[in-house]
């Protein structure tokens, strides 16, 4: 019940039903809550996605490396992939890639990576909202946001090599896999697609003397989708 005085000096009574008053209070606080939530979301969502992207990249790379070293590269030796031919004076005259063996490694690597990435889709991890505030004291503060990973597209695996100076008259020949794939990060009210790049060393050797000009098998590069 409300009272007020009119311009003619008369008093009138206005009745506001309790139900309407409660509705107005709830409506006001709801609008305020929605506004504050939108401000909070707009300010923190990019940072939260950035934190989720870093953790997702780390999880995916670690899973890929574990699968490759345990299932693909555990018994792989340099001599199986590259044959080094020498002359009578033990000088290297020819280096030849075993393209059949390398193709098998690439195929198996792609299959194992797809398998481990698909397994990540059934898992998830959580990050506290406090991590988005960039404060060590508040890093574990706030509600936990659930983050899911979904693999997208195909897995590209390339076989590459690199020659590096390893000392006087010595060259290190390094073999490695170059991996590229795409995953989608899903958090409440937002998604982000990121590319995952990873390089995994396979094997290496030290070549004493000059590296031969003739190197067969890798001129065109080897890769698989």
C-alpha positions, -999 to 999 in steps of 0.1 A, spaced: 0 0 0 14 34 -10 2 69 1 8 103 -16 -7 138 -16 -24 151 -47 -21 187 -60 -55 195 -44 -45 183 -9 -64 150 -11 -47 118 -1 -51 87 -23 -41 51 -16 -23 29 -42 -24 -8 -37 5 -29 -51 -1 -66 -49 27 -85 -32 30 -108 -62 36 -79 -85 62 -65 -61 80 -98 -60 79 -100 -98 93 -65 -102 122 -73 -78 130 -106 -95 128 -89 -129 152 -61 -119 178 -85 -104 175 -107 -134 182 -79 -158 212 -68 -136 224 -104 -135 222 -108 -173 240 -75 -178 268 -85 -154 271 -119 -170 274 -105 -205 301 -81 -193 319 -109 -176 316 -132 -206 328 -105 -231 358 -96 -210 370 -131 -200 359 -154 -229 389 -146 -251 413 -152 -222 395 -184 -212 397 -197 -248 434 -188 -249 441 -208 -217 420 -237 -231 439 -236 -264 473 -238 -246 462 -268 -225 445 -285 -254 476 -282 -275 497 -296 -247 474 -326 -241 471 -334 -279 509 -333 -284 516 -354 -254 491 -380 -264 505 -381 -300 541 -384 -288 532 -412 -264 513 -431 -291 541 -427 -316 570 -438 -293 550 -467 -278 533 -480 -309 553 -469 -340 589 -458 -333 598 -482 -304 618 -505 -327 627 -481 -355 664 -477 -362 682 -453 -385 697 -481 -405 663 -494 -414 653 -461 -430 685 -449 -446 712 -470 -462 747 -455 -462 771 -468 -489 808 -463 -485 838 -468 -508 870 -488 -500 884 -459 -480 852 -458 -458 841 -425 -473 804 -421 -477 795 -422 -514 757 -427 -514 727 -423 -490 695 -441 -500 662 -439 -483 642 -471 -477 609 -458 -491 589 -489 -484 599 -489 -447 593 -452 -444 558 -455 -460 549 -481 -435 560 -459 -406 540 -430 -420 509 -451 -424 511 -466 -390 518 -432 -374 488 -416 -390 465 -445 -378 478 -443 -343 475 -405 -341 439 -407 -354 431 -433 -328 446 -414 -299 429 -381 -310 395 -399 -312 400 -411 -277 404 -375 -265 369 -368 -277 354 -390 -249 375 -372 -223 375 -336 -211 394 -314 -188 385 -284 -166 399 -250 -161 390 -226 -132 377 -192 -143 404 -177 -120 431 -187 -145 417 -161 -169 425 -134 -144 462 -138 -148 468 -139 -111 487 -166 -92 465 -160 -61 433 -165 -80 444 -192 -104 422 -218 -87 393 -195 -80 359 -197 -95 337 -223 -111 353 -250 -132 347 -247 -170 345 -280 -188 365 -282 -220 360 -308 -247 382 -316 -277 369 -328 -310 392 -339 -338 385 -323 -372 396 -333 -407 425 -355 -414 460 -361 -400 489 -351 -422 522 -369 -414 554 -359 -433 588 -376 -432 615 -350 -432 653 -349 -425 679 -323 -416 716 -321 -418 733 -303 -389 770 -295 -382 781 -317 -353 818 -309 -350 850 -309 -371 843 -328 -403 811 -343 -388 775 -340 -397 744 -350 -378 717 -365 -399 683 -362 -382 651 -379 -392 618 -368 -379 580 -369 -385 561 -336 -390 525 -338 -380 496 -315 -386 460 -319 -376 430 -298 -365 409 -300 -333 380 -280 -320 379 -267 -285 344 -265 -270 336 -246 -238 303 -233 -225 289 -207 -250 320 -207 -272 341 -229 -296 375 -224 -312 393 -244 -339 431 -247 -337 458 -263 -358 481 -287 -340 517 -289 -353 542 -314 -339 577 -327 -348 588 -360 -335 624 -371 -339 627 -407 -352 664 -414 -354 698 -398 -361 734 -407 -370 767 -389 -372 783 -389 -407 821 -385 -406 835 -367 -436 817 -350 -465 780 -356 -470 776 -371 -505 758 -351 -532 738 -382 -542 708 -388 -518 681 -410 -532 645 -415 -521 637 -382 -504 640 -357 -532 603 -355 -536 594 -359 -500 573 -385 -483 540 -379 -467 506 -394 -460 471 -380 -453 
